[in-house]
Amino acid sequence: MKITDHIKKAKGETLFSFEIVPPVKGKSIQELYRNIDPLMEFKPPFIDVTTSREEYIYKEKDGLLDKKLTRTRPGTLGICASLKHKYDVDTVPHVLCGGFTKEETEYLLVDCQYLEIENVMALRGDARKEEKYFTPTKGGHQFASELVKQIHDINQGKYLHDTIESNECGDFCIGVAGYPEKHMEAPSLQSDLKRLKEKVELGADYVVTQMFFDNKKFFEFVEAARALGINVPIIPGIKPIAVKRHLQLLPQVFRVDIPQELIEAVEACTSNQEVRQVGVEWAIQQSKELKAAGVPVLHYYSMGKSDNIKDIAKEVF
Ligand SMILES: Cc1cc2nc3c(=O)[nH]c(=O)nc-3n(C[C@H](O)[C@H](O)[C@H](O)COP(=O)(O)OP(=O)(O)OC[C@H]3O[C@@H](n4cnc5c(N)ncnc54)[C@H](O)[C@@H]3O)c2cc1C
């Protein structure tokens, strides 16, 4: 079922969902199941599975460093299929511009159709670690909006080559990313919102936001989006702080602000166990307020660990 239909069916009730990251290549999927199992009692209608682009790894060989381009966490679509089968839940693979040609994207979307995966998140992806700016893959897309258009074209029965026109239209529900504190490369929040509007005009059906720690930023973002004519569901993304290092890491990687009150509460902790508790309590307060405001879904970034998400869900759902 499509995410937008899940939202309609819920008739104003806030749904619970979360995002998982595939295991490192060579690790078993069982660990993932162990983390997902405890969350299934909260009946998520869908689970997102991230995609990580290829990156350079260095291995020492005969005293020299050997540089290899590899995807360290492959298997997004396989995991989507396996979770759908095991838990009877909708799964949402993240589809990236970075690291994929348009052809490869088309193959992936065809596989999604065969697997009856109806929802996809269309994302640009970040620059590779060694690059300062995102450079599109040769034969791939530069912006998520182009990827949205490719998926929307398949929904119209238009594949990449004119020779392969089909009456069999795709029927994908397309999610895209939104940034309450603006995307790091955008010159302003307003210009980023205009880019978001382009994605919606090209066929995006819903938006999931980057994490934020101050609900005011989310409410203002939704208000500004609505004022601009973005009328699709906007789903807040929530990440509980779990370790002290997150105070530096999250702003650095995701360009998000952390409220002073939360910083002080984390800094006062003497162990990561205490930090985890502070993070859970903050996320519970955030979630309760967002739920009271009628958000369609609360989407949690689990980053592979579920115990803190379970503690939050117990209080909120
Ligand atoms: C919910 C969510 C899930 C995510 N999942 C993943 C994942 O699984 N894997 C992963 O690698 N990353 C993931 N990301 C991170 C995401 O890939 C990065 O934030 C990336 O840098 C931007 O992706 P985007 O889809 O927002 O890009 P875009 O929408 O293409 O925007 C990127 C930047 O370009 C600007 N822009 C857009 N169009 C134009 C244009 N025509 N001309 C000039 N500027 C333009 C925008 O304002 C923005 O600053 C996720 C992010 C979110 C919020």
The ligand as a Tripos MOL2 file, in Angstrom:
@<TRIPOS>MOLECULE
LIG
   53    58     1     0     0
SMALL
NO_CHARGES

@<TRIPOS>ATOM
      1 C1         14.5920   11.6460    5.1010 C.3       1 LIG1
      2 C2         15.9820   11.5660    4.5450 C.ar      1 LIG1
      3 C3         16.4910   10.3390    4.1390 C.ar      1 LIG1
      4 C4         17.7880   10.2520    3.6030 C.ar      1 LIG1
      5 N1         18.2920    9.0250    3.2210 N.ar      1 LIG1
      6 C5         19.5120    8.9480    2.6530 C.ar      1 LIG1
      7 C6         20.0370    7.7010    2.1930 C.ar      1 LIG1
      8 O1         19.4090    6.6580    2.3030 O.2       1 LIG1
      9 N2         21.2750    7.6960    1.6330 N.ar      1 LIG1
     10 C7         22.0120    8.8550    1.4790 C.ar      1 LIG1
     11 O2         23.1360    8.7950    0.9530 O.2       1 LIG1
     12 N3         21.5380   10.0400    1.9020 N.ar      1 LIG1
     13 C8         20.3170   10.1190    2.4810 C.ar      1 LIG1
     14 N4         19.8420   11.3310    2.8990 N.ar      1 LIG1
     15 C9         20.7020   12.5100    2.7800 C.3       1 LIG1
     16 C10        20.5470   13.2550    1.4400 C.3       1 LIG1
     17 O3         20.9420   12.4170    0.3780 O.3       1 LIG1
     18 C11        21.4150   14.4900    1.4900 C.3       1 LIG1
     19 O4         20.9000   15.4080    2.4150 O.3       1 LIG1
     20 C12        21.7420   15.1640    0.1750 C.3       1 LIG1
     21 O5         22.8210   16.0660    0.3900 O.3       1 LIG1
     22 C13        20.6070   15.9480   -0.4690 C.3       1 LIG1
     23 O6         19.6330   15.1070   -0.9430 O.3       1 LIG1
     24 P1         18.2330   15.6910   -1.5170 P.3       1 LIG1
     25 O7         17.5060   14.5410   -2.0340 O.co2     1 LIG1
     26 O8         17.6110   16.5620   -0.5160 O.co2     1 LIG1
     27 O9         18.8220   16.5950   -2.7340 O.3       1 LIG1
     28 P2         18.1840   17.6990   -3.6540 P.3       1 LIG1
     29 O10        16.7310   17.8350   -3.4870 O.co2     1 LIG1
     30 O11        18.7060   17.4430   -5.0240 O.co2     1 LIG1
     31 O12        18.8520   19.0400   -3.0810 O.3       1 LIG1
     32 C14        20.2700   19.1140   -2.8970 C.3       1 LIG1
     33 C15        20.6910   20.5910   -2.8650 C.3       1 LIG1
     34 O13        20.5800   21.1360   -4.1820 O.3       1 LIG1
     35 C16        19.7060   22.2610   -4.2020 C.3       1 LIG1
     36 N5         18.9860   22.1570   -5.4800 N.ar      1 LIG1
     37 C17        17.9940   21.3120   -5.8140 C.ar      1 LIG1
     38 N6         17.6450   21.4740   -7.1050 N.ar      1 LIG1
     39 C18        18.4670   22.4290   -7.6120 C.ar      1 LIG1
     40 C19        18.6290   23.0240   -8.9020 C.ar      1 LIG1
     41 N7         17.8570   22.6640   -9.9450 N.pl3     1 LIG1
     42 N8         19.5900   23.9640   -9.0610 N.ar      1 LIG1
     43 C20        20.3870   24.3490   -8.0110 C.ar      1 LIG1
     44 N9         20.2630   23.8170   -6.7740 N.ar      1 LIG1
     45 C21        19.3320   22.8730   -6.5840 C.ar      1 LIG1
     46 C22        18.8380   22.1160   -2.9650 C.3       1 LIG1
     47 O14        18.3620   23.3770   -2.4910 O.3       1 LIG1
     48 C23        19.8200   21.4750   -1.9900 C.3       1 LIG1
     49 O15        20.6460   22.4540   -1.4110 O.3       1 LIG1
     50 C24        18.5640   11.4410    3.4570 C.ar      1 LIG1
     51 C25        18.0360   12.6730    3.8860 C.ar      1 LIG1
     52 C26        16.7580   12.7440    4.4180 C.ar      1 LIG1
     53 C27        16.2360   14.0800    4.8800 C.3       1 LIG1
@<TRIPOS>BOND
     1     1     2 1
     2     2     3 ar
     3     2    52 ar
     4     3     4 ar
     5     4     5 ar
     6     4    50 ar
     7     5     6 ar
     8     6     7 ar
     9     6    13 1
    10     7     8 2
    11     7     9 ar
    12     9    10 ar
    13    10    11 2
    14    10    12 ar
    15    12    13 ar
    16    13    14 ar
    17    14    15 1
    18    14    50 ar
    19    15    16 1
    20    16    17 1
    21    16    18 1
    22    18    19 1
    23    18    20 1
    24    20    21 1
    25    20    22 1
    26    22    23 1
    27    23    24 1
    28    24    25 2
    29    24    26 1
    30    24    27 1
    31    27    28 1
    32    28    29 2
    33    28    30 1
    34    28    31 1
    35    31    32 1
    36    32    33 1
    37    33    34 1
    38    33    48 1
    39    34    35 1
    40    35    36 1
    41    35    46 1
    42    36    37 ar
    43    36    45 ar
    44    37    38 ar
    45    38    39 ar
    46    39    40 ar
    47    39    45 ar
    48    40    41 1
    49    40    42 ar
    50    42    43 ar
    51    43    44 ar
    52    44    45 ar
    53    46    47 1
    54    46    48 1
    55    48    49 1
    56    50    51 ar
    57    51    52 ar
    58    52    53 1
@<TRIPOS>SUBSTRUCTURE
     1 LIG1         1 GROUP 0 **** ****
